Each structure stands twice: as C-alpha cells, then as structure tokens.
Amino acid sequence: MHDLIIIGAGPAGLAAALYAGRFKLDTRIFEKFSCGGQILLSPSIENYPGFPEGVSTFDLIDKFKKQVEDLGLKIESENVLEIIPDGQTYKVKTESGIFQAKTIIIATGAFSKKLQVKGEDRLVGKGVSYCGTCDGPLFKNKDILVVGGGDRALEDAMFLTSYANIVYLVHRRSEFRASRILVDKVKANPKIKFVLDSVVEEIAGEQKVERVRVKNIKTGEDLDISCQGVFIFVGIVPNTDLIKNIIKTNEFGFIIINSKMHTSLEGIFACGDCVEKGLYQVVSACGDGATAADSAHKYLLKS
C-alpha cells in the first residue's frame, strides 16, 4: 500500500513528485512514454521564470528529473491500464501488475490535435508532422507549411526557418492567440509568409506531401500552396481515456477540477495538460503539480 501513485512524468507530474518527496510520502511514479511529456517536442522555453534568454527544454526537464531522483524517487516505465476504486483506496493496474495507493495524482498530459482533413493520416511521416524539433532537419531547403495561431505554432514556425526556404503560416483568424513578443518576432522574419483567415482543406501528394489546398473563410477562394512539409499545431487532446468512466470530464475530455486540484472522486487529484483550465504552459503545469501533491498530503493527514 503506497501513500501516492503519480501517473505521468511531464512537468506537472515531476513537480508533484518533487513535493511528494519533500512531504516524505511513499510515492510511486509511472510514465508511459518519455519523461517530460509533450513539451519535449519544443526545443526551448522562452517564458520560464529565471531564464530571460530562454532554456533548453531537454535541460530543464533533466534538472526536474534529477531533483526528483535525488529525493530517492524512481520514475518507472509503466503503462497504466486501469484505476479501480477499492473502498477508501485505489488499485492501479499496469502491464506488469496491480499496485495499491491511498491517493492518486493524474498527470497524463495531452497529445496534438489533428486537422481531420483529406490526406492528413495517409501522409503522416511522409511530410505531415506534429513536431518541428523532431522533423525540421528533414526539410532543409524545402518549403514548409505550418498550421496554427498559438505559441506552439509560432515557436515552431520560427524554429523551422532555420532549415526551410519558406514557411507558410496558415491561421483561421486574422489575429494570433500567441504572445505579442512571439507575434512580433514572426512578423519580423522574412522567411515566414502569412496565409490568414484561412483553413486547410486538403493535404495532397502521391508518395509524400506535394501541395496543400487552403480556403479563405472570408472570400471562399481556394489557394494551392506547393510545399514538401506540413506541421500541424491546432491544439491538444487530453490523455484521459484511462479515467473517463470514473472521474468527471468536460465535453472535450479534460478532467474537471477545483482550485486545489481535487477531481470528482475523493483521493484522486489531477494536474497539467489533462485538466480543464485556462493556461497550458510549463510554468502553470508545475504549479498544478505542486498544488496536487499538497492536496494529496493534506488528504492523507485527515484520513
């Protein structure tokens, strides 16, 4: 019987683990993929406090991980299959066994949302990508199209100009949702060409991406853009299939929490990109994780 099981080791899960370790809770941490979560898809973070020049994402996550491990906690590579309520405690079923805990923190993060347009699924890995840092170097001296208007889209558009001849930035609105500093940087980059008030209708090509059909939503005009790569950053989908039948979620699948990270079930807390909130950033994920661990600790003291 453990005090706490943390599911997920992105920034939120790692922050929760750090606080759990300092509270001396008997804690187990399960991570299905790579420690760090989807933030590893971005090469650097420019808005994390204490790093005015920006910080390498890998370096920051590595520091988080080491800090947790220095407290004696181990991050285990485990895929959690099911959470089973068991009286006042919970059973956590993984591919290697069943573990029991008095409290659980869900920090399972999210994954990239798809456009759901013709040609997208067929050409994934053949020019269609959801990660600039992973695949950008493959498009040296090529023409690239980036879809999205948030921080992630603009950050990756800037990054991709290091390789591409031209980066077309397609956004369905005339204004961007990204921070003003990022918008100003993108507008000042001569390699980035704006295709605003527009949506992607089709990604085309025989064996690989060759062109993209874009529609202007104000004029109805179609535009064919010749390119060899399409990078899609149009939001996230929460990794919450694991808990949908036991915990309340909103219509999009994000876990509903209160200000103390309590979910609809006593003893289960949630934090990071899998929860319903206003700001999805590393700094807010860390705050979520700290709050979740604090709430779990207080819950254990009362039980």
Secondary structure by P-SEA (a helix, b strand, c coil): cccbbbccccaaaaaaaaaaaaaccbbbbbbcccccccccccccccccccccccccaaaaaaaaaaaaaaacccccccccccccccccbbbbbcccccccccbbbbcbbbbbbbcccccccccccccccccccccccccccbbbbbbbccaaaaaaaaaacccccbbbbbbccccccccaaaaaaaaaccccccccccccccccccccccbbbbbcccccbbbbbbccbbbbccbbbbcccccccccccccccccccccccccccccccccccccccccccaaaaaaaaaaaaaaaaaaaaac
